[in-house]
Amino acid sequence: MTVLFVAAVDLLFGTVVFFQNPRARINRAYGFFTLTVAIWGFAVSLYYAVGDSALIDFFARLDYFAGGCIAAAFLYFALIFDNENPPKLVMSLLVFAPTLLFAPIY
């Protein structure tokens, strides 16, 4: 239950920051990061709440995928945080490439 509450609060913070200035790259990066953390939290909570084995499998896979996205989203946010040298498009795509390559395995 605590993870569900933290995921909801995290989603709220991310939404507030994002809508302060949706065009700002830093706000979009932070919003995406908090969204991945919230999805992970909801997946963990629902994993323990459901009883159907097909749903348990789905939420376990979503949990692993969201966990991989958290690392990539935080790295992207950290790269964006330095306003002097924002990453190029190729670097941004390379940050998310490992997560997307391993997604079919989940």
C-alpha positions in Angstrom: 0.0 0.0 0.0 2.9 2.3 0.7 4.4 1.9 -2.7 1.0 2.8 -4.3 0.9 6.0 -2.2 4.4 6.9 -3.1 3.8 6.2 -6.8 0.7 8.5 -6.7 2.6 11.3 -5.0 5.5 10.9 -7.5 3.0 11.1 -10.4 1.5 14.3 -8.8 4.9 15.9 -8.5 5.9 15.1 -12.0 2.6 16.4 -13.4 3.0 19.7 -11.5 6.5 20.2 -12.7 5.6 19.2 -16.3 2.7 21.6 -16.5 4.7 24.5 -15.1 6.4 24.8 -18.5 5.7 21.9 -20.8 8.0 23.2 -23.5 11.0 23.1 -21.3 13.2 20.1 -22.0 14.1 19.7 -18.3 10.4 19.6 -17.3 9.6 17.0 -19.9 12.6 14.9 -18.9 11.6 15.1 -15.2 8.0 14.4 -16.1 9.0 11.3 -18.0 11.2 10.1 -15.2 8.5 10.5 -12.6 6.0 8.7 -15.0 8.3 5.7 -15.2 8.7 5.6 -11.4 4.9 5.8 -11.0 4.3 3.0 -13.5 6.8 0.9 -11.7 5.1 1.6 -8.3 1.6 0.9 -9.7 2.9 -2.4 -11.3 4.5 -3.5 -8.0 1.3 -2.7 -6.1 -1.0 -4.5 -8.6 1.4 -7.5 -8.8 0.7 -8.2 -5.2 -3.0 -7.3 -5.3 -4.2 -9.5 -8.1 -4.8 -13.2 -7.9 -5.0 -14.3 -11.5 -1.7 -15.8 -12.8 -2.0 -14.1 -16.2 -2.3 -10.7 -14.5 0.5 -11.5 -12.1 2.7 -12.3 -15.1 1.7 -9.1 -16.9 2.4 -6.9 -13.9 5.7 -8.7 -13.3 6.8 -8.0 -16.9 5.6 -4.4 -16.6 7.5 -4.0 -13.4 10.8 -5.2 -15.0 10.2 -3.0 -18.1 9.4 0.1 -16.0 12.5 -0.6 -13.9 14.7 -0.5 -17.0 13.0 2.7 -18.1 13.7 4.3 -14.7 17.4 4.0 -15.2 17.3 5.3 -18.8 14.9 8.2 -17.9 17.1 9.2 -14.9 20.2 9.2 -17.0 18.5 11.3 -19.7 17.3 13.7 -16.9 20.9 14.0 -15.6 22.2 14.7 -19.0 19.6 17.4 -19.6 20.2 18.9 -16.2 23.4 20.4 -17.5 22.1 23.3 -19.5 25.5 24.2 -21.0 25.8 21.1 -23.1 22.4 19.5 -23.8 22.7 16.0 -25.4 22.3 15.6 -29.2 19.5 13.5 -30.6 21.8 10.6 -31.2 23.0 10.6 -27.6 19.4 10.8 -26.4 18.5 7.8 -28.5 21.5 5.8 -27.3 20.4 6.4 -23.7 17.1 4.5 -24.4 18.5 2.0 -26.8 19.4 -0.7 -24.3 16.0 -0.6 -22.6 14.2 -0.8 -26.0 16.5 -3.6 -27.2 15.8 -5.8 -24.1 12.1 -5.0 -24.0 11.0 -8.1 -25.9 12.8 -10.3 -23.3 10.5 -9.0 -20.5 
